[in-house]
């Protein structure tokens, strides 16, 4: 298995190992991924549902294959170890096969994260669907690393926070959990939904708002993803002021881990 994982093509209602992935990432139209640890994952069906919704936006002709594809994916994921599988829909014009599984070993769990604001307006072409802009988002994250950070923050044309290149961003105003509102383009985040649900269970307030980076000075900020869960923001390199200390992280991290169930 390479760093990019093994590739399986869905043919005749089962997954077949193939020697290489489709040649061009340009054809990657939909993707979804999640963490699996010893056969357990958080809300895997939500990932399937989100993937299916996006695929139907591309083509309705694939809908009758999806349930069998999901069942095959569940069966293919090892029941031991730490994995980061990705399901993909490719639009190759010459191939009748469009559904793939990329089976990858998961990287290590990471700690606090540092942010860097991308100075240009959000360059993604389809910000509400994961897949078409994935290569671009990886480039933006590499740009952040060149500036001494781990993640790039994407802004709307008028300077409001959208999300990270490969993560959702949330922040705390006291005991109120906040996130970008629906007027700003961001990718529907399952982890963000999980975090908001935990806040509701704990009786904490939530709020959707438009915010610019300067509005978050001194606040507790988190970067969220299905792979890493919650990462506390410890530094925002071009914010020009410090971020706040983590006060809610421990209680939420414990509850988030309890969301995992056998796949």
C-alpha positions in Angstrom: 0.0 0.0 0.0 1.4 3.4 -1.0 0.9 6.7 0.9 -2.0 7.3 -1.4 -3.6 4.0 -0.5 -5.1 1.1 -2.4 -7.7 1.9 -5.1 -10.9 -0.1 -5.7 -13.3 0.3 -8.5 -17.0 -0.6 -8.0 -17.9 -3.0 -10.8 -20.8 -5.5 -11.0 -21.9 -4.7 -7.4 -18.5 -5.4 -5.8 -15.2 -3.6 -5.3 -12.2 -4.7 -7.4 -8.6 -3.7 -6.6 -7.1 -1.7 -9.5 -3.4 -1.0 -10.1 -3.8 2.8 -10.2 -6.3 5.5 -9.6 -8.0 7.4 -12.5 -5.4 9.4 -14.2 -6.5 12.9 -13.6 -7.8 14.6 -10.4 -9.7 16.8 -12.8 -12.2 14.0 -13.1 -12.7 13.8 -9.3 -16.2 15.3 -9.0 -17.3 14.1 -5.5 -15.3 12.8 -2.5 -16.0 12.0 1.1 -13.8 10.6 3.8 -13.8 9.8 7.5 -11.8 8.2 10.3 -12.1 4.5 11.2 -10.4 3.2 14.4 -10.7 -0.5 15.0 -13.8 -0.8 13.0 -15.6 2.2 14.6 -16.5 5.5 13.0 -18.6 8.6 13.8 -21.8 8.7 11.8 -20.7 6.9 8.7 -24.2 6.9 7.3 -24.1 10.7 7.3 -21.1 10.6 5.1 -22.8 8.2 2.7 -25.9 10.4 2.7 -23.8 13.5 2.0 -21.9 11.8 -0.8 -25.1 10.5 -2.3 -26.6 14.0 -2.3 -23.6 15.4 -4.1 -23.5 12.6 -6.6 -27.1 13.2 -7.5 -26.2 16.8 -8.2 -23.7 15.5 -10.8 -25.9 12.7 -12.3 -29.1 11.0 -11.2 -28.1 7.9 -13.1 -25.8 6.5 -10.4 -28.3 6.5 -7.6 -29.4 2.9 -8.0 -25.7 1.7 -7.4 -25.1 3.7 -4.2 -26.5 1.4 -1.6 -24.6 -1.6 -2.9 -21.5 0.6 -3.1 -21.9 1.6 0.5 -22.3 -2.0 1.6 -19.2 -3.0 -0.3 -17.2 -0.1 1.3 -18.3 -1.1 4.8 -17.1 -4.7 4.1 -13.8 -3.6 2.6 -12.6 -1.4 5.6 -10.4 -3.4 7.9 -11.8 -4.0 11.4 -8.5 -3.3 13.1 -6.1 -0.4 12.9 -6.5 3.3 12.1 -7.9 4.1 8.6 -8.9 7.1 6.5 -11.0 5.7 3.6 -12.2 8.0 0.9 -15.1 7.3 -1.5 -15.0 9.0 -4.9 -17.1 9.7 -7.9 -15.2 10.2 -11.1 -16.5 11.6 -14.4 -14.3 9.8 -16.9 -16.0 10.1 -20.3 -14.7 6.8 -21.6 -15.4 4.6 -18.6 -18.8 3.2 -17.5 -17.4 3.0 -13.9 -17.5 6.0 -11.7 -17.4 4.9 -8.1 -14.2 4.2 -6.3 -12.8 3.5 -2.8 -9.4 4.9 -1.8 -8.3 2.9 1.3 -5.6 4.7 3.2 -4.0 4.3 6.6 -4.8 7.3 8.7 -2.1 9.7 9.8 -1.3 10.3 13.4 -3.7 12.3 15.6 -2.5 15.9 15.8 -2.6 18.5 18.5 -3.1 22.2 18.4 -3.2 24.0 15.0 -1.9 27.3 13.6 -3.9 29.3 11.1 -2.9 31.6 8.2 -5.4 33.8 6.4 -5.3 33.4 2.6 -5.1 37.0 1.4 -7.3 36.5 -1.7 -11.0 35.8 -1.8 -12.0 32.2 -1.7 -10.7 30.7 -5.0 -12.8 27.6 -5.1 -15.2 27.0 -8.0 -17.6 24.7 -6.1 -17.1 25.4 -2.4 -20.2 23.5 -1.3 -19.1 20.1 -2.8 -16.0 18.2 -1.8 -14.1 16.9 -4.8 -13.7 19.4 -7.6 -11.5 21.8 -5.6 -9.7 19.2 -3.5 -6.3 19.7 -5.2 -6.7 23.5 -4.9 -7.4 23.1 -1.1 -4.3 21.0 -0.7 -2.3 23.8 -2.5 -3.8 26.4 -0.1 -2.7 24.3 2.9 0.8 24.0 1.4 0.8 27.8 1.1 -0.2 28.1 4.8 2.8 25.9 5.7 5.1 28.2 3.8 3.9 30.9 6.1 4.6 28.9 9.2 1.0 27.7 9.7 -0.9 24.4 9.4 -4.1 25.5 7.8 -5.3 28.3 5.4 -8.4 30.3 6.3 -10.6 31.1 3.4 -12.6 34.4 3.2 -15.6 35.5 1.2 -15.3 38.3 -1.3 -16.2 40.8 1.4 -13.7 39.4 3.9 -15.9 37.2 6.1 -14.6 33.8 7.3 -15.8 30.8 5.3 -13.8 27.9 6.6 -10.3 26.3 6.5 -9.0 24.8 3.3 -9.6 21.3 4.7 -11.5 22.0 7.9 -14.5 23.8 9.4 -13.9 26.7 11.8 -15.9 27.4 15.0 -15.3 29.8 17.9 -16.6 30.6 21.3 -18.0 33.9 22.6 -18.0 33.0 26.3 -20.2 29.9 26.5 -21.8 30.4 23.1 -20.5 28.3 20.2 -20.4 30.2 16.9 -19.8 29.4 13.3 -20.2 31.1 9.8 -23.8 31.5 8.8 -25.5 30.3 5.6 -24.9 33.6 3.8 -21.2 32.5 3.4 -20.2 29.5 1.3 -18.8 26.6 3.3 -18.8 22.9 2.9 -21.5 21.1 4.9 -19.5 19.7 7.8 -20.6 16.5 9.6 -18.1 17.2 12.5 -19.5 20.7 12.8 -23.0 19.2 13.1 -21.7 16.8 15.8 -20.2 19.6 17.8 -23.3 21.8 17.6 -25.4 18.8 18.7 -23.1 18.2 21.7 -23.4 21.9 22.7 -27.2 21.6 22.6 -27.0 18.4 24.8 -24.9 20.3 27.3 -27.3 23.2 27.4 -24.9 25.7 25.8 -25.9 28.4 23.4 -25.1 28.3 19.7 -25.0 31.1 17.1 -24.4 31.5 13.4 -22.8 34.8 12.4 -20.7 36.6 9.8 -17.3 37.3 11.2 -14.0 38.6 10.0 -10.7 37.4 11.4 -10.3 40.5 13.5 -13.6 39.7 15.2 -12.0 36.6 16.7 -9.1 38.2 18.5 -8.9 36.7 22.0 -11.5 34.0 21.4 -11.2 30.2 21.7 -11.2 28.8 18.2 -11.4 25.3 16.8 -10.6 23.7 13.5 -12.8 20.6 12.9 -12.5 17.7 10.5 -13.7 14.1 10.3 -10.1 12.9 10.4 -8.8 15.0 13.3 -12.0 15.8 15.2 -11.3 19.0 17.2 -8.0 20.8 17.0 -7.5 23.9 19.2 -6.2 26.9 17.4 -3.1 28.1 19.2 -1.9 30.7 16.8 -3.1 32.8 13.9 0.1 33.9 12.2 -1.3 37.0 10.3 -4.1 37.9 12.7 -1.9 40.4 14.5 -3.2 39.5 18.0 -3.4 36.4 20.1 -6.3 33.9 20.2 -8.0 32.7 23.4 -7.2 29.8 25.6 -9.1 26.5 25.2 -11.7 26.2 28.0 -14.3 23.9 26.3 -12.0 21.4 24.5 -11.7 18.6 27.0 -15.4 18.1 27.6 -16.3 18.2 23.9 -13.4 15.9 22.9 -14.6 13.3 25.3 -18.2 13.5 24.1 -17.1 13.4 20.4 -15.2 10.2 20.9 -18.4 8.6 22.3 -20.0 9.2 18.9 -18.1 6.3 17.3 -20.0 3.1 16.6 -19.2 -0.1 14.8 -19.4 0.3 11.0 
